[in-house]
Every structure is written in C-alpha cells, then in structure tokens.
Amino acid sequence: MEELDIREKILGGTEMLFTKYGIRSVSMDDIARHLSVSKKTLYQHFADKDELVYRMSERYLLRTSLQYDSIQLTSGNSVEELSRISICMKKDFENLNPSMLFDLQKFHPKAWDLYNKHKSEVISQSVVRNINQGIKDGLFRSDLNPDIIATARVVLIENAFNEQIFPRDRFNFVEIQTQIFELFVHGMCTDKGRKLYQKYKEVTTPN
C-alpha cells in the first residue's frame, strides 16, 4: 500500500473513532488496533496524537467546505440551499459524539484554532452570503442584519454541544440542532420564503 493510501486510511479511521467516541477517550493504541496497524506505523506518519487530531480536523473541514460549496452552486435559491444543508447537518450530527468539540477546545489548541478560523472565514461568511441573497430575492426579511444573524447562528451551533446548557440525559443532540436550525430559518423567512422552505421539506422528508 502506498504511503498516501496508508495516511488516508489512518485519517479516515481516526475520524470515525473520534466522531463516535470523542477525542479524549480514544488513544493511539485504540487507533492502531482499529486499523490493524502498528503504533510504529502511526508515528511514521504523525508525530503524536495532537498532530493526528490537527490533520484529521484539517481534512474534515476541507471536505465539509467542498460539500457545502457544491450545495450552494447547485441550489436554485437561498431557501433551497438551507433546506439541503439541514439534511447534511442532520446526517452529520446523527453520528457525532457531542464531546468532540469540547475535547478539541480543551486538549488540542492548534486544531481548535483551525476550527475557529474556519468558523469565521467559512461558516460565518457563508451564512452572511446566504442571508444577503435571500433578502435580495424577497425570501428573507429585509430588516435582518446578516452579520448579527450569522454570529448568532454560529454561537447557537456551538452551545448545542455544551452539556451544561443541554444535559444529555434530558436532550437529544440531533433534536437540539434540528430545533435550533428550524428556529433560525423560520425567524428569517418572509411568508414567501417560509412556504418555499416547507415545500422543500415535504419533498425531502421520508414518508
């Protein structure tokens, strides 16, 4: 197997384990055992767990950026874009351990800085662009301040990961994110936008 293939295998397997169990609870031994490789092989490609977390985060953020860019380019309007994003988000959150973001923040500052840069330069700007287009098309309220709404959107996404705000014994993580997203969309939409959003939901929601 070529070096690049081995590296991709490690990154893919690591992402799956971190997503399912969180970062802190998964050791390099766990990763080696899961991938059926030696720890020596892991350390040939990554200096330590911190670098592995960073490269995994880098790979994940790039992949999601490309995915959301594709949604933007192939959506007919801002409401359709949001409805398609909601489907992707729900799939992602169904397989995501909520502790992952906390682990990243507390134990892996370089990867956390990478996430924060992505948050400000990609996520926030994408939300601002979507809102501006929706306002222009008459699908979103004209009195919205896109910068404020985009900032609030990012904060709400992050707060859903906080177990002090949403204890896991009381709230389902996917439902939290879904409810917050619905509140976000309906709060922005005009009557025209809301009807269009409901139309897209009816088409994409399984019977």
C-alpha positions as CSV (number, residue, x, y, z in Angstrom):
1,M,0.0,0.0,0.0
2,E,1.4,3.4,-0.9
3,E,2.3,5.9,1.7
4,L,-0.5,8.3,0.8
5,D,-3.1,5.5,1.0
6,I,-1.8,4.5,4.5
7,R,-2.1,8.1,5.6
8,E,-5.6,8.4,4.3
9,K,-6.6,5.1,5.9
10,I,-5.3,6.4,9.3
11,L,-7.1,9.8,8.9
12,G,-10.3,8.1,7.9
13,G,-10.3,5.6,10.7
14,T,-9.3,8.2,13.2
15,E,-12.2,10.4,12.2
16,M,-14.6,7.6,12.6
17,L,-13.4,6.7,16.1
18,F,-13.2,10.4,17.3
19,T,-16.7,11.1,15.8
20,K,-18.2,8.1,17.6
21,Y,-16.4,8.2,21.0
22,G,-14.9,11.6,21.3
23,I,-11.2,12.5,21.0
24,R,-10.0,12.2,24.6
25,S,-11.3,8.7,25.1
26,V,-9.5,7.3,22.0
27,S,-5.8,6.5,22.4
28,M,-3.2,5.8,19.8
29,D,-3.4,2.2,20.8
30,D,-7.1,2.2,20.1
31,I,-6.5,3.7,16.6
32,A,-3.7,1.2,15.8
33,R,-5.9,-1.7,16.9
34,H,-8.9,-0.4,15.0
35,L,-6.9,0.0,11.8
36,S,-4.9,-3.3,12.3
37,V,-1.6,-1.4,12.0
38,S,1.2,-1.0,14.4
39,K,1.7,2.1,16.6
40,K,5.1,2.5,14.8
41,T,3.1,2.9,11.5
42,L,1.0,5.7,13.1
43,Y,4.1,7.5,14.3
44,Q,5.8,7.2,11.0
45,H,3.1,9.5,9.6
46,F,2.1,11.6,12.6
47,A,4.4,12.9,15.3
48,D,1.8,12.4,18.1
49,K,-1.9,12.4,18.7
50,D,-2.0,16.2,18.6
51,E,-0.8,16.2,15.1
52,L,-3.2,13.4,14.1
53,V,-6.1,15.4,15.6
54,Y,-5.0,18.5,13.7
55,R,-4.6,16.7,10.3
56,M,-7.9,14.9,10.8
57,S,-9.6,18.2,11.6
58,E,-8.0,19.8,8.5
59,R,-9.2,17.0,6.3
60,Y,-12.7,17.1,7.8
61,L,-13.1,20.9,7.4
62,L,-11.9,20.8,3.8
63,R,-14.3,18.0,2.9
64,T,-17.3,19.8,4.5
65,S,-16.3,23.1,2.9
66,L,-16.3,21.4,-0.5
67,Q,-19.7,19.7,0.2
68,Y,-21.4,23.0,1.2
69,D,-19.8,24.8,-1.7
70,S,-21.4,22.2,-4.0
71,I,-24.7,22.7,-2.4
72,Q,-24.5,26.5,-2.9
73,L,-23.6,26.1,-6.6
74,T,-26.4,23.7,-7.3
75,S,-29.2,25.3,-5.3
76,G,-31.7,27.5,-7.1
77,N,-32.1,29.9,-4.2
78,S,-31.1,30.6,-0.6
79,V,-34.0,28.7,0.9
80,E,-33.3,25.6,-1.2
81,E,-29.6,25.9,0.0
82,L,-30.7,25.9,3.6
83,S,-33.1,23.0,3.2
84,R,-30.3,20.9,1.7
85,I,-27.8,22.0,4.3
86,S,-30.2,20.9,7.0
87,I,-30.3,17.4,5.6
88,C,-26.5,17.2,5.5
89,M,-26.2,18.6,9.1
90,K,-28.7,16.1,10.4
91,K,-26.8,13.2,8.9
92,D,-23.5,14.5,10.3
93,F,-25.0,15.1,13.8
94,E,-26.5,11.6,14.0
95,N,-23.0,10.1,14.0
96,L,-21.3,12.8,16.1
97,N,-20.3,12.5,19.7
98,P,-21.1,15.9,21.2
99,S,-18.0,15.8,23.4
100,M,-15.8,16.1,20.3
101,L,-15.9,19.9,20.2
102,F,-15.2,20.1,23.9
103,D,-12.2,17.8,23.6
104,L,-10.9,19.8,20.7
105,Q,-11.1,23.0,22.6
106,K,-9.6,21.7,25.9
107,F,-6.9,19.4,24.7
108,H,-5.9,20.4,21.2
109,P,-5.4,24.1,20.9
110,K,-3.9,24.1,17.4
111,A,-6.8,22.1,16.0
112,W,-9.2,24.4,17.9
113,D,-7.6,27.5,16.3
114,L,-8.1,25.8,12.9
115,Y,-11.8,25.3,13.7
116,N,-12.2,28.9,14.8
117,K,-10.6,30.2,11.7
118,H,-12.9,28.0,9.6
119,K,-15.8,29.3,11.7
120,S,-15.1,32.9,11.0
121,E,-13.7,32.7,7.4
122,V,-16.0,30.0,6.0
123,I,-19.1,29.3,8.1
124,S,-19.9,32.9,9.1
125,Q,-19.2,34.3,5.6
126,S,-21.3,31.6,4.0
127,V,-24.3,32.4,6.3
128,V,-23.9,36.2,5.5
129,R,-23.8,35.5,1.8
130,N,-26.9,33.3,2.0
131,I,-28.9,35.8,4.0
132,N,-28.0,38.7,1.7
133,Q,-29.1,36.6,-1.3
134,G,-32.3,35.7,0.5
135,I,-33.1,39.3,1.3
136,K,-32.4,40.3,-2.3
137,D,-34.8,37.6,-3.6
138,G,-37.5,38.5,-1.1
139,L,-37.3,35.2,0.7
140,F,-35.8,36.6,3.9
141,R,-36.9,39.6,5.9
142,S,-35.4,42.9,4.8
143,D,-34.8,44.2,8.3
144,L,-32.2,41.4,9.1
145,N,-28.6,42.3,9.9
146,P,-26.7,39.5,8.2
147,D,-23.6,39.9,10.4
148,I,-25.6,39.7,13.7
149,I,-27.6,36.7,12.5
150,A,-24.6,34.8,11.2
151,T,-22.8,35.3,14.5
152,A,-25.8,34.2,16.5
153,R,-26.1,31.1,14.2
154,V,-22.6,30.0,14.9
155,V,-23.0,30.6,18.7
156,L,-26.2,28.5,18.8
157,I,-24.5,25.7,16.9
158,E,-21.7,25.6,19.5
159,N,-24.0,26.0,22.5
160,A,-25.8,22.8,21.4
161,F,-22.6,20.9,22.2
162,N,-22.5,22.4,25.8
163,E,-23.8,19.8,28.3
164,Q,-24.2,22.4,30.9
165,I,-26.8,24.1,28.7
166,F,-28.3,21.0,27.2
167,P,-27.7,18.0,29.5
168,R,-27.5,14.7,27.5
169,D,-29.9,13.0,29.9
170,R,-32.6,15.5,29.1
171,F,-32.0,16.4,25.5
172,N,-31.2,14.5,22.2
173,F,-28.3,16.2,20.4
174,V,-29.7,15.8,16.9
175,E,-33.1,17.2,18.0
176,I,-31.4,20.2,19.7
177,Q,-29.6,21.1,16.5
178,T,-32.7,20.5,14.3
179,Q,-34.9,22.7,16.5
180,I,-32.3,25.5,16.6
181,F,-32.0,25.3,12.8
182,E,-35.7,25.4,12.3
183,L,-36.0,28.4,14.6
184,F,-33.1,30.1,12.6
185,V,-34.8,29.5,9.2
186,H,-38.4,30.4,10.2
187,G,-37.2,33.5,12.0
188,M,-35.5,34.8,8.9
189,C,-38.1,33.9,6.2
190,T,-40.8,36.1,4.7
191,D,-44.2,34.3,4.1
192,K,-42.9,33.6,0.6
193,G,-39.7,32.1,1.9
194,R,-41.5,30.1,4.6
195,K,-43.8,28.5,2.1
196,L,-40.9,27.6,-0.2
197,Y,-39.0,26.1,2.7
198,Q,-41.9,24.0,3.7
199,K,-42.3,22.8,0.1
200,Y,-38.7,21.7,0.0
201,K,-39.1,19.9,3.4
202,E,-42.1,18.0,2.1
203,V,-40.1,16.8,-0.9
204,T,-37.1,15.7,1.1
205,T,-38.7,14.3,4.2
206,P,-39.2,10.5,4.1
207,N,-42.8,9.2,4.5
